[in-house]
Amino acid sequence: MQPSPTPTTDRPRSPAAQFAAPDRLSDYWRFYWAVTEAQIARWLPETPSRLLDLSGPDYRGAPRAVAAGHDVVALLPSADLAVRRPLTLVNSRASVPRPARRGRLRHVVGDSAFPRVFASESFDGVLADNRVLSRQLATEESMSEIARVLRPGGRTLVCVDSVVLGMALLAEQDCWPELSHAPSADVLLVPWPDGSITRCFTAEQLADALSDAGLELEWIKPRTVLSASTVEMMLARDPRSMARLVEMELRATESDDYVGVHLLASARKPL
């Protein structure tokens, strides 16, 4: 008797299936966004500040910054794109602080790659998370615009796709000639299953892009180190372990190993 085929939902997911079309209600993506919120909370300025958010309308950083007392200008890519209601996770979602003073959130339609509608040195911080600079292929120009709108001493938080993810996607698409040159490429552009193109970075390339824009690097780390399979296995064993997993991740990303599918960096504009 032949064994029954493995159900599709039980098969290991490929990098493309896991990261190109994220299911935010899956265990891994609940974990990913919990880590993201914890990293944002650590990065936000200690005193009320004026921030520019280039990360897109579905990004959780802007509401958290507002809840922490900051005034946020969030850029929307087009007038037709409605502001989405933030996703509320039922299990183990990081709580949003409730200080006495809450900031303000304003939406402005513009180009996240070139926020030229804003005056120079008009923001204390810029959030360029949610892979926004990987989707803007002229990353160097976008970095220069971020540096322009930052006040002296202002900081930016950026998240990009890593070469680790790019090579996995190339391998899955049988792009072996391109894959052989990927580690040494000055610029790595990778097609995604949905037809879009992403720009992937090594830690050194990301550091150089920030430096060339006139910003001083504070740190670079992977957004997550724990694999999707590890996270899902541990949460299946104990659904209450989310907080421990997030804390484990935050400690792990203090290492110098730039692994993981996304790289996170913080940089400051010199005084």
Legacy VTK file of the C-alpha trace (Angstrom):
# vtk DataFile Version 3.0
C-alpha trace
ASCII
DATASET POLYDATA
POINTS 271 float
0.000 0.000 0.000
1.425 3.379 -1.062
1.691 6.052 1.643
-0.689 8.924 1.180
0.897 12.101 -0.188
1.997 14.742 2.288
-0.626 17.478 2.582
0.466 20.710 0.959
0.096 22.607 4.221
2.537 20.226 5.951
5.317 20.500 3.391
8.312 22.697 4.204
7.882 26.102 2.644
10.486 27.412 0.219
12.165 30.791 0.762
10.010 32.283 -1.985
6.788 30.952 -0.518
7.797 31.963 3.010
9.016 35.500 2.371
7.532 36.646 -0.941
3.926 36.354 0.224
3.983 36.517 4.025
0.942 35.317 5.911
0.855 37.660 8.885
-1.302 35.268 10.868
1.213 32.414 10.642
3.325 31.676 13.713
6.530 32.862 12.071
5.096 36.178 10.922
3.491 36.830 14.307
6.962 36.300 15.748
8.616 38.458 13.057
6.359 41.461 13.732
6.671 41.056 17.499
10.467 41.229 17.082
10.070 44.232 14.781
7.998 46.136 17.341
10.489 45.361 20.102
13.359 46.623 17.920
11.450 49.801 17.075
10.677 50.432 20.741
14.393 50.178 21.558
15.362 52.490 18.686
12.843 55.331 19.165
14.190 58.595 20.675
13.780 58.987 24.409
12.277 62.477 24.112
9.288 63.516 21.929
10.544 64.026 18.375
9.354 64.691 14.823
9.698 61.567 12.673
9.225 60.774 8.984
7.953 57.284 8.158
8.679 56.035 4.613
7.818 52.413 5.388
4.311 52.114 3.945
0.751 52.203 5.307
0.802 48.674 6.739
3.891 49.282 8.861
3.495 49.037 12.654
6.271 51.503 13.484
4.245 54.690 13.061
1.459 53.789 15.557
4.059 52.671 18.091
6.000 55.929 17.688
2.805 57.962 18.121
1.901 55.967 21.232
5.362 56.757 22.606
4.702 60.494 22.241
6.336 61.295 18.883
4.826 63.290 16.030
4.954 61.207 12.839
4.519 62.156 9.188
3.761 58.957 7.269
4.231 58.971 3.508
1.553 57.229 1.422
2.580 56.090 -2.071
-0.589 57.262 -3.836
-3.830 59.090 -3.179
-5.795 55.956 -4.084
-4.204 53.795 -1.372
-6.398 53.870 1.717
-4.816 53.721 5.133
-5.177 50.149 6.340
-6.384 49.292 9.794
-3.421 47.955 11.804
-3.381 44.196 12.247
-4.244 43.076 15.767
-2.623 39.814 16.788
-4.475 37.696 19.306
-1.482 35.902 20.795
1.638 37.390 22.382
1.569 40.738 20.631
3.891 43.327 22.171
1.859 45.824 24.159
1.879 49.461 23.050
2.843 51.870 25.831
0.255 54.381 27.006
2.128 57.505 28.111
0.378 60.666 29.275
1.281 62.466 26.048
0.476 60.843 22.724
1.988 62.123 19.520
0.228 63.019 16.292
0.085 61.033 13.061
-0.309 62.792 9.715
-0.438 61.148 6.284
1.105 62.797 3.237
1.012 61.479 -0.332
4.460 61.412 -1.908
7.352 59.392 -3.273
9.062 57.372 -0.557
12.226 57.137 -2.698
12.579 60.909 -3.075
10.769 62.802 -0.269
11.571 66.167 -1.833
8.335 67.736 -0.616
10.004 68.178 2.786
12.463 70.893 3.678
16.042 70.032 4.512
16.821 69.251 8.166
13.141 69.060 9.136
13.011 65.687 10.973
14.662 64.235 14.063
14.357 60.692 12.722
13.437 58.746 9.585
11.936 55.252 9.547
12.779 53.446 6.291
11.726 49.989 7.454
9.605 47.264 5.848
12.202 46.695 3.067
11.315 50.003 1.444
14.890 50.739 0.315
15.231 47.311 -1.299
12.153 48.017 -3.385
13.612 51.398 -4.390
16.437 50.226 -6.637
18.232 53.608 -6.681
19.012 53.160 -3.010
21.913 55.610 -2.950
19.683 58.517 -4.012
17.062 57.532 -1.456
19.744 57.455 1.265
20.888 60.931 0.241
17.327 62.230 0.549
17.028 60.681 4.009
20.254 62.405 5.038
18.996 65.709 3.610
15.747 65.798 5.601
17.449 64.761 8.862
18.478 67.419 11.316
22.100 67.280 12.552
22.204 64.532 15.152
19.043 62.928 13.720
18.873 59.179 13.193
17.437 56.758 10.654
16.358 53.129 10.961
16.501 51.160 7.691
15.655 47.572 6.755
16.713 45.893 3.494
16.703 42.439 1.930
19.937 40.543 2.497
22.089 38.654 0.036
21.143 35.517 1.989
17.538 35.936 0.853
18.561 36.955 -2.663
20.690 33.850 -3.174
17.917 31.602 -1.849
15.454 33.105 -4.313
17.906 32.786 -7.216
18.578 29.145 -6.357
14.893 28.344 -6.198
14.385 29.883 -9.642
17.327 27.857 -11.058
19.266 31.044 -11.846
22.590 29.307 -11.372
24.788 31.616 -13.535
23.457 34.649 -11.673
23.829 32.840 -8.342
27.525 32.121 -8.982
28.236 35.859 -9.323
25.921 37.002 -6.515
28.443 37.047 -3.620
30.851 39.341 -5.501
28.302 41.557 -7.262
28.427 45.298 -6.558
24.637 45.461 -6.972
22.412 42.387 -6.640
18.941 42.682 -8.185
16.731 39.631 -7.682
13.392 38.827 -9.368
10.600 37.763 -7.045
7.887 35.235 -7.881
5.338 38.053 -8.228
7.402 39.726 -10.956
8.826 42.538 -8.823
12.540 43.227 -8.364
14.330 43.604 -5.052
17.819 44.884 -4.309
19.733 42.744 -1.824
22.655 43.854 0.346
25.540 42.491 2.318
26.220 44.224 5.623
29.256 45.910 4.060
27.240 47.238 1.105
24.580 48.643 3.393
27.231 50.292 5.580
28.858 51.838 2.486
25.504 53.175 1.205
24.844 54.892 4.524
28.374 56.270 4.706
28.288 57.569 1.120
25.101 59.479 2.000
26.988 61.261 4.765
25.548 59.246 7.657
27.493 57.685 10.518
26.708 54.007 11.068
25.667 53.101 14.624
25.035 49.373 14.078
23.910 46.707 11.608
22.263 43.457 12.614
19.922 40.870 11.142
16.256 41.512 11.822
15.853 37.869 12.793
18.275 34.993 13.188
15.912 32.198 14.190
14.595 30.287 11.167
10.913 30.060 10.323
10.930 26.299 10.907
12.516 26.695 14.367
10.024 29.357 15.426
7.009 27.404 14.190
8.229 24.188 15.853
8.766 25.896 19.209
5.417 27.699 19.131
3.650 24.478 18.161
5.143 22.852 21.275
4.298 25.795 23.540
2.080 28.589 22.166
2.947 30.684 25.245
6.655 30.846 24.362
6.398 33.900 22.072
7.849 36.348 24.607
10.812 34.041 25.300
11.450 33.639 21.566
11.425 37.395 21.024
13.847 37.962 23.889
16.076 35.182 22.538
16.044 36.894 19.146
16.926 40.287 20.557
19.939 38.789 22.323
20.991 36.782 19.258
21.002 39.797 16.959
23.604 41.490 19.103
26.189 39.194 17.498
28.418 40.137 14.548
27.039 37.425 12.272
25.005 39.090 9.523
22.753 36.156 8.745
19.035 36.290 8.141
16.823 37.377 5.271
16.629 41.066 6.264
19.276 43.458 7.564
18.449 46.250 10.012
20.707 49.288 10.461
20.731 52.496 12.459
22.705 55.563 11.398
23.090 59.148 12.576
23.608 62.444 10.760
26.743 64.168 12.084
26.312 67.333 14.155
LINES 1 272
271 0 1 2 3 4 5 6 7 8 9 10 11 12 13 14 15 16 17 18 19 20 21 22 23 24 25 26 27 28 29 30 31 32 33 34 35 36 37 38 39 40 41 42 43 44 45 46 47 48 49 50 51 52 53 54 55 56 57 58 59 60 61 62 63 64 65 66 67 68 69 70 71 72 73 74 75 76 77 78 79 80 81 82 83 84 85 86 87 88 89 90 91 92 93 94 95 96 97 98 99 100 101 102 103 104 105 106 107 108 109 110 111 112 113 114 115 116 117 118 119 120 121 122 123 124 125 126 127 128 129 130 131 132 133 134 135 136 137 138 139 140 141 142 143 144 145 146 147 148 149 150 151 152 153 154 155 156 157 158 159 160 161 162 163 164 165 166 167 168 169 170 171 172 173 174 175 176 177 178 179 180 181 182 183 184 185 186 187 188 189 190 191 192 193 194 195 196 197 198 199 200 201 202 203 204 205 206 207 208 209 210 211 212 213 214 215 216 217 218 219 220 221 222 223 224 225 226 227 228 229 230 231 232 233 234 235 236 237 238 239 240 241 242 243 244 245 246 247 248 249 250 251 252 253 254 255 256 257 258 259 260 261 262 263 264 265 266 267 268 269 270
